[in-house]
Amino acid sequence: MAALGVPFVASPTSEYKRMVAESGAGLIAQSRGQWARMVNRLLNDDAEYERMRQRGAEWAAEQTLERHVGDWLHAWERASDA
């Protein structure tokens, strides 16, 4: 979902915390009750959902292979020199 910029609720793992911080498109739930409240919030607060969707879509557009092909090429060049 995040790759498409769709707002999401996630578990409190380091990877999801980083993705939420970078994308602005998600929420981290610490418990089942909090998870349910956050899902309801996304379902019922159209303005917040749209704000998160826009931020997420902008973030997702910057994460494409095409935008980072130079980074990948550089990484592979460095790996082949090792």
PDB file of N, CA, C and O in Angstrom:
ATOM      1  N   MET A   1       0.825  -1.192   0.000  1.00  0.00           N
ATOM      2  CA  MET A   1       0.000   0.000   0.000  1.00  0.00           C
ATOM      3  C   MET A   1       0.869   1.256   0.000  1.00  0.00           C
ATOM      4  O   MET A   1       0.594   2.220  -0.715  1.00  0.00           O
ATOM      5  N   ALA A   2       1.918   1.225   0.812  1.00  0.00           N
ATOM      6  CA  ALA A   2       2.776   2.405   0.891  1.00  0.00           C
ATOM      7  C   ALA A   2       3.448   2.702  -0.438  1.00  0.00           C
ATOM      8  O   ALA A   2       3.686   3.864  -0.766  1.00  0.00           O
ATOM      9  N   ALA A   3       3.758   1.661  -1.209  1.00  0.00           N
ATOM     10  CA  ALA A   3       4.396   1.876  -2.508  1.00  0.00           C
ATOM     11  C   ALA A   3       3.492   2.630  -3.467  1.00  0.00           C
ATOM     12  O   ALA A   3       3.961   3.209  -4.447  1.00  0.00           O
ATOM     13  N   LEU A   4       2.201   2.624  -3.187  1.00  0.00           N
ATOM     14  CA  LEU A   4       1.239   3.366  -4.001  1.00  0.00           C
ATOM     15  C   LEU A   4       0.800   4.661  -3.337  1.00  0.00           C
ATOM     16  O   LEU A   4       0.007   5.416  -3.900  1.00  0.00           O
ATOM     17  N   GLY A   5       1.319   4.919  -2.130  1.00  0.00           N
ATOM     18  CA  GLY A   5       0.950   6.125  -1.414  1.00  0.00           C
ATOM     19  C   GLY A   5      -0.356   6.018  -0.661  1.00  0.00           C
ATOM     20  O   GLY A   5      -0.917   7.037  -0.258  1.00  0.00           O
ATOM     21  N   VAL A   6      -0.856   4.809  -0.460  1.00  0.00           N
ATOM     22  CA  VAL A   6      -2.127   4.602   0.241  1.00  0.00           C
ATOM     23  C   VAL A   6      -1.879   4.627   1.750  1.00  0.00           C
ATOM     24  O   VAL A   6      -1.016   3.891   2.230  1.00  0.00           O
ATOM     25  N   PRO A   7      -2.604   5.447   2.511  1.00  0.00           N
ATOM     26  CA  PRO A   7      -2.438   5.471   3.963  1.00  0.00           C
ATOM     27  C   PRO A   7      -2.659   4.090   4.573  1.00  0.00           C
ATOM     28  O   PRO A   7      -3.508   3.321   4.122  1.00  0.00           O
ATOM     29  N   PHE A   8      -1.872   3.793   5.612  1.00  0.00           N
ATOM     30  CA  PHE A   8      -1.905   2.466   6.215  1.00  0.00           C
ATOM     31  C   PHE A   8      -1.682   2.540   7.716  1.00  0.00           C
ATOM     32  O   PHE A   8      -1.209   3.547   8.241  1.00  0.00           O
ATOM     33  N   VAL A   9      -2.029   1.460   8.393  1.00  0.00           N
ATOM     34  CA  VAL A   9      -1.729   1.274   9.808  1.00  0.00           C
ATOM     35  C   VAL A   9      -0.755   0.111   9.873  1.00  0.00           C
ATOM     36  O   VAL A   9      -0.963  -0.915   9.225  1.00  0.00           O
ATOM     37  N   ALA A  10       0.310   0.266  10.657  1.00  0.00           N
ATOM     38  CA  ALA A  10       1.353  -0.743  10.700  1.00  0.00           C
ATOM     39  C   ALA A  10       1.748  -1.093  12.126  1.00  0.00           C
ATOM     40  O   ALA A  10       1.450  -0.363  13.071  1.00  0.00           O
ATOM     41  N   SER A  11       2.416  -2.216  12.258  1.00  0.00           N
ATOM     42  CA  SER A  11       2.978  -2.660  13.533  1.00  0.00           C
ATOM     43  C   SER A  11       4.205  -1.814  13.867  1.00  0.00           C
ATOM     44  O   SER A  11       4.810  -1.225  12.971  1.00  0.00           O
ATOM     45  N   PRO A  12       4.579  -1.746  15.143  1.00  0.00           N
ATOM     46  CA  PRO A  12       5.686  -0.879  15.560  1.00  0.00           C
ATOM     47  C   PRO A  12       7.073  -1.498  15.341  1.00  0.00           C
ATOM     48  O   PRO A  12       7.881  -1.538  16.268  1.00  0.00           O
ATOM     49  N   THR A  13       7.352  -1.977  14.132  1.00  0.00           N
ATOM     50  CA  THR A  13       8.696  -2.469  13.825  1.00  0.00           C
ATOM     51  C   THR A  13       9.552  -1.303  13.362  1.00  0.00           C
ATOM     52  O   THR A  13       9.030  -0.267  12.952  1.00  0.00           O
ATOM     53  N   SER A  14      10.851  -1.468  13.427  1.00  0.00           N
ATOM     54  CA  SER A  14      11.738  -0.372  13.029  1.00  0.00           C
ATOM     55  C   SER A  14      11.544  -0.011  11.557  1.00  0.00           C
ATOM     56  O   SER A  14      11.605   1.164  11.192  1.00  0.00           O
ATOM     57  N   GLU A  15      11.310  -1.019  10.707  1.00  0.00           N
ATOM     58  CA  GLU A  15      11.123  -0.755   9.286  1.00  0.00           C
ATOM     59  C   GLU A  15       9.862   0.071   9.033  1.00  0.00           C
ATOM     60  O   GLU A  15       9.889   1.029   8.261  1.00  0.00           O
ATOM     61  N   TYR A  16       8.757  -0.299   9.683  1.00  0.00           N
ATOM     62  CA  TYR A  16       7.516   0.459   9.492  1.00  0.00           C
ATOM     63  C   TYR A  16       7.626   1.852  10.104  1.00  0.00           C
ATOM     64  O   TYR A  16       7.112   2.817   9.538  1.00  0.00           O
ATOM     65  N   LYS A  17       8.284   1.965  11.240  1.00  0.00           N
ATOM     66  CA  LYS A  17       8.458   3.284  11.852  1.00  0.00           C
ATOM     67  C   LYS A  17       9.232   4.206  10.910  1.00  0.00           C
ATOM     68  O   LYS A  17       8.887   5.379  10.762  1.00  0.00           O
ATOM     69  N   ARG A  18      10.279   3.674  10.274  1.00  0.00           N
ATOM     70  CA  ARG A  18      11.066   4.466   9.325  1.00  0.00           C
ATOM     71  C   ARG A  18      10.212   4.862   8.127  1.00  0.00           C
ATOM     72  O   ARG A  18      10.266   6.004   7.669  1.00  0.00           O
ATOM     73  N   MET A  19       9.422   3.913   7.621  1.00  0.00           N
ATOM     74  CA  MET A  19       8.588   4.202   6.451  1.00  0.00           C
ATOM     75  C   MET A  19       7.542   5.267   6.774  1.00  0.00           C
ATOM     76  O   MET A  19       7.289   6.154   5.958  1.00  0.00           O
ATOM     77  N   VAL A  20       6.941   5.186   7.939  1.00  0.00           N
ATOM     78  CA  VAL A  20       5.954   6.188   8.336  1.00  0.00           C
ATOM     79  C   VAL A  20       6.624   7.553   8.467  1.00  0.00           C
ATOM     80  O   VAL A  20       6.077   8.562   8.022  1.00  0.00           O
ATOM     81  N   ALA A  21       7.810   7.584   9.077  1.00  0.00           N
ATOM     82  CA  ALA A  21       8.517   8.854   9.241  1.00  0.00           C
ATOM     83  C   ALA A  21       8.888   9.463   7.895  1.00  0.00           C
ATOM     84  O   ALA A  21       8.764  10.673   7.706  1.00  0.00           O
ATOM     85  N   GLU A  22       9.339   8.637   6.963  1.00  0.00           N
ATOM     86  CA  GLU A  22       9.740   9.135   5.650  1.00  0.00           C
ATOM     87  C   GLU A  22       8.554   9.517   4.772  1.00  0.00           C
ATOM     88  O   GLU A  22       8.576  10.554   4.107  1.00  0.00           O
ATOM     89  N   SER A  23       7.528   8.688   4.769  1.00  0.00           N
ATOM     90  CA  SER A  23       6.424   8.882   3.823  1.00  0.00           C
ATOM     91  C   SER A  23       5.324   9.801   4.336  1.00  0.00           C
ATOM     92  O   SER A  23       4.680  10.498   3.552  1.00  0.00           O
ATOM     93  N   GLY A  24       5.106   9.805   5.639  1.00  0.00           N
ATOM     94  CA  GLY A  24       3.993  10.565   6.187  1.00  0.00           C
ATOM     95  C   GLY A  24       2.642   9.970   5.833  1.00  0.00           C
ATOM     96  O   GLY A  24       1.608  10.619   5.990  1.00  0.00           O
ATOM     97  N   ALA A  25       2.655   8.722   5.350  1.00  0.00           N
ATOM     98  CA  ALA A  25       1.416   8.112   4.852  1.00  0.00           C
ATOM     99  C   ALA A  25       0.890   7.007   5.745  1.00  0.00           C
ATOM    100  O   ALA A  25      -0.025   6.284   5.349  1.00  0.00           O
ATOM    101  N   GLY A  26       1.439   6.858   6.931  1.00  0.00           N
ATOM    102  CA  GLY A  26       0.993   5.757   7.766  1.00  0.00           C
ATOM    103  C   GLY A  26       0.908   6.122   9.223  1.00  0.00           C
ATOM    104  O   GLY A  26       1.332   7.194   9.655  1.00  0.00           O
ATOM    105  N   LEU A  27       0.348   5.200   9.963  1.00  0.00           N
ATOM    106  CA  LEU A  27       0.217   5.337  11.407  1.00  0.00           C
ATOM    107  C   LEU A  27       0.770   4.064  12.048  1.00  0.00           C
ATOM    108  O   LEU A  27       0.620   2.976  11.492  1.00  0.00           O
ATOM    109  N   ILE A  28       1.400   4.192  13.198  1.00  0.00           N
ATOM    110  CA  ILE A  28       1.941   3.049  13.927  1.00  0.00           C
ATOM    111  C   ILE A  28       1.039   2.747  15.110  1.00  0.00           C
ATOM    112  O   ILE A  28       0.786   3.607  15.954  1.00  0.00           O
ATOM    113  N   ALA A  29       0.556   1.509  15.159  1.00  0.00           N
ATOM    114  CA  ALA A  29      -0.311   1.074  16.251  1.00  0.00           C
ATOM    115  C   ALA A  29       0.497   0.242  17.243  1.00  0.00           C
ATOM    116  O   ALA A  29       1.231  -0.668  16.858  1.00  0.00           O
ATOM    117  N   GLN A  30       0.351   0.567  18.513  1.00  0.00           N
ATOM    118  CA  GLN A  30       1.069  -0.146  19.567  1.00  0.00           C
ATOM    119  C   GLN A  30       0.267  -1.310  20.146  1.00  0.00           C
ATOM    120  O   GLN A  30       0.818  -2.172  20.831  1.00  0.00           O
ATOM    121  N   SER A  31      -1.033  -1.328  19.866  1.00  0.00           N
ATOM    122  CA  SER A  31      -1.895  -2.376  20.431  1.00  0.00           C
ATOM    123  C   SER A  31      -3.048  -2.648  19.469  1.00  0.00           C
ATOM    124  O   SER A  31      -3.263  -1.899  18.516  1.00  0.00           O
ATOM    125  N   ARG A  32      -3.795  -3.740  19.731  1.00  0.00           N
ATOM    126  CA  ARG A  32      -4.956  -4.041  18.893  1.00  0.00           C
ATOM    127  C   ARG A  32      -6.004  -2.944  18.971  1.00  0.00           C
ATOM    128  O   ARG A  32      -6.598  -2.569  17.961  1.00  0.00           O
ATOM    129  N   GLY A  33      -6.228  -2.430  20.178  1.00  0.00           N
ATOM    130  CA  GLY A  33      -7.209  -1.363  20.345  1.00  0.00           C
ATOM    131  C   GLY A  33      -6.817  -0.114  19.588  1.00  0.00           C
ATOM    132  O   GLY A  33      -7.650   0.527  18.947  1.00  0.00           O
ATOM    133  N   GLN A  34      -5.545   0.226  19.665  1.00  0.00           N
ATOM    134  CA  GLN A  34      -5.057   1.396  18.941  1.00  0.00           C
ATOM    135  C   GLN A  34      -5.147   1.158  17.431  1.00  0.00           C
ATOM    136  O   GLN A  34      -5.467   2.075  16.674  1.00  0.00           O
ATOM    137  N   TRP A  35      -4.869  -0.055  17.003  1.00  0.00           N
ATOM    138  CA  TRP A  35      -4.967  -0.404  15.580  1.00  0.00           C
ATOM    139  C   TRP A  35      -6.391  -0.134  15.082  1.00  0.00           C
ATOM    140  O   TRP A  35      -6.585   0.501  14.045  1.00  0.00           O
ATOM    141  N   ALA A  36      -7.377  -0.623  15.830  1.00  0.00           N
ATOM    142  CA  ALA A  36      -8.776  -0.443  15.439  1.00  0.00           C
ATOM    143  C   ALA A  36      -9.153   1.039  15.397  1.00  0.00           C
ATOM    144  O   ALA A  36      -9.834   1.481  14.471  1.00  0.00           O
ATOM    145  N   ARG A  37      -8.712   1.804  16.397  1.00  0.00           N
ATOM    146  CA  ARG A  37      -9.019   3.243  16.411  1.00  0.00           C
ATOM    147  C   ARG A  37      -8.391   3.953  15.215  1.00  0.00           C
ATOM    148  O   ARG A  37      -9.009   4.833  14.615  1.00  0.00           O
ATOM    149  N   MET A  38      -7.174   3.573  14.873  1.00  0.00           N
ATOM    150  CA  MET A  38      -6.490   4.224  13.755  1.00  0.00           C
ATOM    151  C   MET A  38      -7.136   3.870  12.410  1.00  0.00           C
ATOM    152  O   MET A  38      -7.267   4.730  11.539  1.00  0.00           O
ATOM    153  N   VAL A  39      -7.532   2.629  12.246  1.00  0.00           N
ATOM    154  CA  VAL A  39      -8.230   2.237  11.015  1.00  0.00           C
ATOM    155  C   VAL A  39      -9.533   3.022  10.905  1.00  0.00           C
ATOM    156  O   VAL A  39      -9.857   3.546   9.839  1.00  0.00           O
ATOM    157  N   ASN A  40     -10.274   3.105  11.996  1.00  0.00           N
ATOM    158  CA  ASN A  40     -11.522   3.883  11.995  1.00  0.00           C
ATOM    159  C   ASN A  40     -11.258   5.346  11.672  1.00  0.00           C
ATOM    160  O   ASN A  40     -12.027   5.979  10.949  1.00  0.00           O
ATOM    161  N   ARG A  41     -10.169   5.879  12.210  1.00  0.00           N
ATOM    162  CA  ARG A  41      -9.808   7.273  11.933  1.00  0.00           C
ATOM    163  C   ARG A  41      -9.574   7.470  10.436  1.00  0.00           C
ATOM    164  O   ARG A  41     -10.062   8.440   9.854  1.00  0.00           O
ATOM    165  N   LEU A  42      -8.831   6.555   9.810  1.00  0.00           N
ATOM    166  CA  LEU A  42      -8.580   6.673   8.374  1.00  0.00           C
ATOM    167  C   LEU A  42      -9.856   6.509   7.556  1.00  0.00           C
ATOM    168  O   LEU A  42     -10.029   7.153   6.522  1.00  0.00           O
ATOM    169  N   LEU A  43     -10.736   5.648   8.025  1.00  0.00           N
ATOM    170  CA  LEU A  43     -11.985   5.420   7.303  1.00  0.00           C
ATOM    171  C   LEU A  43     -12.975   6.569   7.445  1.00  0.00           C
ATOM    172  O   LEU A  43     -13.792   6.797   6.552  1.00  0.00           O
ATOM    173  N   ASN A  44     -12.910   7.291   8.554  1.00  0.00           N
ATOM    174  CA  ASN A  44     -13.939   8.296   8.847  1.00  0.00           C
ATOM    175  C   ASN A  44     -13.489   9.748   8.736  1.00  0.00           C
ATOM    176  O   ASN A  44     -14.329  10.647   8.689  1.00  0.00           O
ATOM    177  N   ASP A  45     -12.203   9.993   8.695  1.00  0.00           N
ATOM    178  CA  ASP A  45     -11.707  11.366   8.601  1.00  0.00           C
ATOM    179  C   ASP A  45     -11.163  11.585   7.188  1.00  0.00           C
ATOM    180  O   ASP A  45      -9.981  11.368   6.918  1.00  0.00           O
ATOM    181  N   ASP A  46     -12.045  12.016   6.304  1.00  0.00           N
ATOM    182  CA  ASP A  46     -11.675  12.178   4.898  1.00  0.00           C
ATOM    183  C   ASP A  46     -10.529  13.164   4.702  1.00  0.00           C
ATOM    184  O   ASP A  46      -9.667  12.952   3.849  1.00  0.00           O
ATOM    185  N   ALA A  47     -10.513  14.229   5.478  1.00  0.00           N
ATOM    186  CA  ALA A  47      -9.460  15.241   5.319  1.00  0.00           C
ATOM    187  C   ALA A  47      -8.096  14.666   5.708  1.00  0.00           C
ATOM    188  O   ALA A  47      -7.113  14.867   4.995  1.00  0.00           O
ATOM    189  N   GLU A  48      -8.033  13.961   6.820  1.00  0.00           N
ATOM    190  CA  GLU A  48      -6.756  13.366   7.230  1.00  0.00           C
ATOM    191  C   GLU A  48      -6.309  12.298   6.234  1.00  0.00           C
ATOM    192  O   GLU A  48      -5.135  12.236   5.867  1.00  0.00           O
ATOM    193  N   TYR A  49      -7.241  11.464   5.802  1.00  0.00           N
ATOM    194  CA  TYR A  49      -6.914  10.431   4.816  1.00  0.00           C
ATOM    195  C   TYR A  49      -6.333  11.073   3.558  1.00  0.00           C
ATOM    196  O   TYR A  49      -5.324  10.606   3.031  1.00  0.00           O
ATOM    197  N   GLU A  50      -6.957  12.126   3.083  1.00  0.00           N
ATOM    198  CA  GLU A  50      -6.492  12.775   1.853  1.00  0.00           C
ATOM    199  C   GLU A  50      -5.121  13.422   2.045  1.00  0.00           C
ATOM    200  O   GLU A  50      -4.273  13.343   1.156  1.00  0.00           O
ATOM    201  N   ARG A  51      -4.894  14.062   3.195  1.00  0.00           N
ATOM    202  CA  ARG A  51      -3.571  14.642   3.470  1.00  0.00           C
ATOM    203  C   ARG A  51      -2.506  13.558   3.453  1.00  0.00           C
ATOM    204  O   ARG A  51      -1.452  13.726   2.840  1.00  0.00           O
ATOM    205  N   MET A  52      -2.782  12.438   4.128  1.00  0.00           N
ATOM    206  CA  MET A  52      -1.822  11.333   4.179  1.00  0.00           C
ATOM    207  C   MET A  52      -1.643  10.704   2.793  1.00  0.00           C
ATOM    208  O   MET A  52      -0.534  10.305   2.436  1.00  0.00           O
ATOM    209  N   ARG A  53      -2.712  10.615   2.018  1.00  0.00           N
ATOM    210  CA  ARG A  53      -2.640  10.039   0.680  1.00  0.00           C
ATOM    211  C   ARG A  53      -1.760  10.894  -0.228  1.00  0.00           C
ATOM    212  O   ARG A  53      -0.948  10.372  -0.992  1.00  0.00           O
ATOM    213  N   GLN A  54      -1.928  12.204  -0.139  1.00  0.00           N
ATOM    214  CA  GLN A  54      -1.122  13.107  -0.967  1.00  0.00           C
ATOM    215  C   GLN A  54       0.357  13.015  -0.601  1.00  0.00           C
ATOM    216  O   GLN A  54       1.214  12.915  -1.478  1.00  0.00           O
ATOM    217  N   ARG A  55       0.654  13.051   0.711  1.00  0.00           N
ATOM    218  CA  ARG A  55       2.053  12.923   1.145  1.00  0.00           C
ATOM    219  C   ARG A  55       2.620  11.579   0.704  1.00  0.00           C
ATOM    220  O   ARG A  55       3.749  11.501   0.219  1.00  0.00           O
ATOM    221  N   GLY A  56       1.829  10.524   0.875  1.00  0.00           N
ATOM    222  CA  GLY A  56       2.282   9.192   0.493  1.00  0.00           C
ATOM    223  C   GLY A  56       2.514   9.052  -0.997  1.00  0.00           C
ATOM    224  O   GLY A  56       3.476   8.409  -1.419  1.00  0.00           O
ATOM    225  N   ALA A  57       1.645   9.645  -1.799  1.00  0.00           N
ATOM    226  CA  ALA A  57       1.797   9.579  -3.246  1.00  0.00           C
ATOM    227  C   ALA A  57       3.058  10.326  -3.689  1.00  0.00           C
ATOM    228  O   ALA A  57       3.774   9.865  -4.578  1.00  0.00           O
ATOM    229  N   GLU A  58       3.328  11.469  -3.075  1.00  0.00           N
ATOM    230  CA  GLU A  58       4.542  12.222  -3.397  1.00  0.00           C
ATOM    231  C   GLU A  58       5.776  11.418  -3.019  1.00  0.00           C
ATOM    232  O   GLU A  58       6.732  11.339  -3.791  1.00  0.00           O
ATOM    233  N   TRP A  59       5.756  10.824  -1.839  1.00  0.00           N
ATOM    234  CA  TRP A  59       6.880   9.995  -1.382  1.00  0.00           C
ATOM    235  C   TRP A  59       7.073   8.797  -2.306  1.00  0.00           C
ATOM    236  O   TRP A  59       8.198   8.496  -2.703  1.00  0.00           O
ATOM    237  N   ALA A  60       5.989   8.116  -2.650  1.00  0.00           N
ATOM    238  CA  ALA A  60       6.069   6.931  -3.506  1.00  0.00           C
ATOM    239  C   ALA A  60       6.641   7.286  -4.875  1.00  0.00           C
ATOM    240  O   ALA A  60       7.410   6.511  -5.444  1.00  0.00           O
ATOM    241  N   ALA A  61       6.276   8.437  -5.402  1.00  0.00           N
ATOM    242  CA  ALA A  61       6.780   8.857  -6.713  1.00  0.00           C
ATOM    243  C   ALA A  61       8.291   9.050  -6.693  1.00  0.00           C
ATOM    244  O   ALA A  61       8.953   8.879  -7.716  1.00  0.00           O
ATOM    245  N   GLU A  62       8.837   9.404  -5.538  1.00  0.00           N
ATOM    246  CA  GLU A  62      10.281   9.601  -5.412  1.00  0.00           C
ATOM    247  C   GLU A  62      11.035   8.286  -5.190  1.00  0.00           C
ATOM    248  O   GLU A  62      12.264   8.276  -5.245  1.00  0.00           O
ATOM    249  N   GLN A  63      10.342   7.197  -4.947  1.00  0.00           N
ATOM    250  CA  GLN A  63      10.993   5.930  -4.613  1.00  0.00           C
ATOM    251  C   GLN A  63      11.115   4.964  -5.786  1.00  0.00           C
ATOM    252  O   GLN A  63      11.480   3.805  -5.585  1.00  0.00           O
ATOM    253  N   THR A  64      10.824   5.402  -6.981  1.00  0.00           N
ATOM    254  CA  THR A  64      10.830   4.504  -8.134  1.00  0.00           C
ATOM    255  C   THR A  64      12.256   4.143  -8.553  1.00  0.00           C
ATOM    256  O   THR A  64      13.204   4.883  -8.292  1.00  0.00           O
ATOM    257  N   LEU A  65      12.379   3.015  -9.193  1.00  0.00           N
ATOM    258  CA  LEU A  65      13.671   2.575  -9.716  1.00  0.00           C
ATOM    259  C   LEU A  65      14.231   3.604 -10.692  1.00  0.00           C
ATOM    260  O   LEU A  65      15.430   3.884 -10.694  1.00  0.00           O
ATOM    261  N   GLU A  66      13.357   4.160 -11.516  1.00  0.00           N
ATOM    262  CA  GLU A  66      13.807   5.141 -12.501  1.00  0.00           C
ATOM    263  C   GLU A  66      14.465   6.353 -11.844  1.00  0.00           C
ATOM    264  O   GLU A  66      15.436   6.896 -12.370  1.00  0.00           O
ATOM    265  N   ARG A  67      13.946   6.768 -10.713  1.00  0.00           N
ATOM    266  CA  ARG A  67      14.513   7.942 -10.023  1.00  0.00           C
ATOM    267  C   ARG A  67      15.813   7.608  -9.300  1.00  0.00           C
ATOM    268  O   ARG A  67      16.592   8.502  -8.970  1.00  0.00           O
ATOM    269  N   HIS A  68      16.048   6.312  -9.054  1.00  0.00           N
ATOM    270  CA  HIS A  68      17.225   5.911  -8.276  1.00  0.00           C
ATOM    271  C   HIS A  68      18.167   5.003  -9.056  1.00  0.00           C
ATOM    272  O   HIS A  68      19.013   4.334  -8.462  1.00  0.00           O
ATOM    273  N   VAL A  69      18.033   4.972 -10.361  1.00  0.00           N
ATOM    274  CA  VAL A  69      18.879   4.091 -11.168  1.00  0.00           C
ATOM    275  C   VAL A  69      20.361   4.415 -10.962  1.00  0.00           C
ATOM    276  O   VAL A  69      21.191   3.507 -10.937  1.00  0.00           O
ATOM    277  N   GLY A  70      20.691   5.666 -10.817  1.00  0.00           N
ATOM    278  CA  GLY A  70      22.087   6.049 -10.561  1.00  0.00           C
ATOM    279  C   GLY A  70      22.602   5.494  -9.246  1.00  0.00           C
ATOM    280  O   GLY A  70      23.752   5.064  -9.154  1.00  0.00           O
ATOM    281  N   ASP A  71      21.748   5.505  -8.225  1.00  0.00           N
ATOM    282  CA  ASP A  71      22.132   4.940  -6.922  1.00  0.00           C
ATOM    283  C   ASP A  71      22.419   3.447  -7.046  1.00  0.00           C
ATOM    284  O   ASP A  71      23.404   2.940  -6.508  1.00  0.00           O
ATOM    285  N   TRP A  72      21.536   2.753  -7.767  1.00  0.00           N
ATOM    286  CA  TRP A  72      21.715   1.305  -7.955  1.00  0.00           C
ATOM    287  C   TRP A  72      22.986   1.024  -8.752  1.00  0.00           C
ATOM    288  O   TRP A  72      23.748   0.119  -8.410  1.00  0.00           O
ATOM    289  N   LEU A  73      23.214   1.783  -9.797  1.00  0.00           N
ATOM    290  CA  LEU A  73      24.400   1.590 -10.614  1.00  0.00           C
ATOM    291  C   LEU A  73      25.658   1.799  -9.777  1.00  0.00           C
ATOM    292  O   LEU A  73      26.597   1.007  -9.850  1.00  0.00           O
ATOM    293  N   HIS A  74      25.674   2.857  -8.992  1.00  0.00           N
ATOM    294  CA  HIS A  74      26.814   3.143  -8.125  1.00  0.00           C
ATOM    295  C   HIS A  74      27.030   2.011  -7.127  1.00  0.00           C
ATOM    296  O   HIS A  74      28.169   1.600  -6.905  1.00  0.00           O
ATOM    297  N   ALA A  75      25.968   1.503  -6.525  1.00  0.00           N
ATOM    298  CA  ALA A  75      26.084   0.401  -5.556  1.00  0.00           C
ATOM    299  C   ALA A  75      26.672  -0.846  -6.201  1.00  0.00           C
ATOM    300  O   ALA A  75      27.537  -1.499  -5.616  1.00  0.00           O
ATOM    301  N   TRP A  76      26.206  -1.181  -7.409  1.00  0.00           N
ATOM    302  CA  TRP A  76      26.713  -2.361  -8.095  1.00  0.00           C
ATOM    303  C   TRP A  76      28.169  -2.160  -8.520  1.00  0.00           C
ATOM    304  O   TRP A  76      28.961  -3.102  -8.478  1.00  0.00           O
ATOM    305  N   GLU A  77      28.521  -0.954  -8.922  1.00  0.00           N
ATOM    306  CA  GLU A  77      29.919  -0.677  -9.277  1.00  0.00           C
ATOM    307  C   GLU A  77      30.817  -0.846  -8.061  1.00  0.00           C
ATOM    308  O   GLU A  77      31.896  -1.431  -8.157  1.00  0.00           O
ATOM    309  N   ARG A  78      30.378  -0.342  -6.933  1.00  0.00           N
ATOM    310  CA  ARG A  78      31.164  -0.479  -5.699  1.00  0.00           C
ATOM    311  C   ARG A  78      31.285  -1.945  -5.290  1.00  0.00           C
ATOM    312  O   ARG A  78      32.344  -2.389  -4.848  1.00  0.00           O
ATOM    313  N   ALA A  79      30.191  -2.689  -5.442  1.00  0.00           N
ATOM    314  CA  ALA A  79      30.206  -4.112  -5.073  1.00  0.00           C
ATOM    315  C   ALA A  79      31.158  -4.891  -5.970  1.00  0.00           C
ATOM    316  O   ALA A  79      31.845  -5.800  -5.502  1.00  0.00           O
ATOM    317  N   SER A  80      31.207  -4.547  -7.252  1.00  0.00           N
ATOM    318  CA  SER A  80      32.083  -5.284  -8.174  1.00  0.00           C
ATOM    319  C   SER A  80      33.553  -4.945  -7.948  1.00  0.00           C
ATOM    320  O   SER A  80      34.432  -5.734  -8.295  1.00  0.00           O
ATOM    321  N   ASP A  81      33.830  -3.765  -7.363  1.00  0.00           N
ATOM    322  CA  ASP A  81      35.215  -3.381  -7.066  1.00  0.00           C
ATOM    323  C   ASP A  81      35.731  -4.042  -5.799  1.00  0.00           C
ATOM    324  O   ASP A  81      36.941  -4.094  -5.580  1.00  0.00           O
ATOM    325  N   ALA A  82      34.850  -4.538  -4.977  1.00  0.00           N
ATOM    326  CA  ALA A  82      35.257  -5.106  -3.678  1.00  0.00           C
ATOM    327  C   ALA A  82      35.921  -6.456  -3.807  1.00  0.00           C
ATOM    328  O   ALA A  82      36.313  -7.050  -2.802  1.00  0.00           O
TER     329      ALA A  82
END
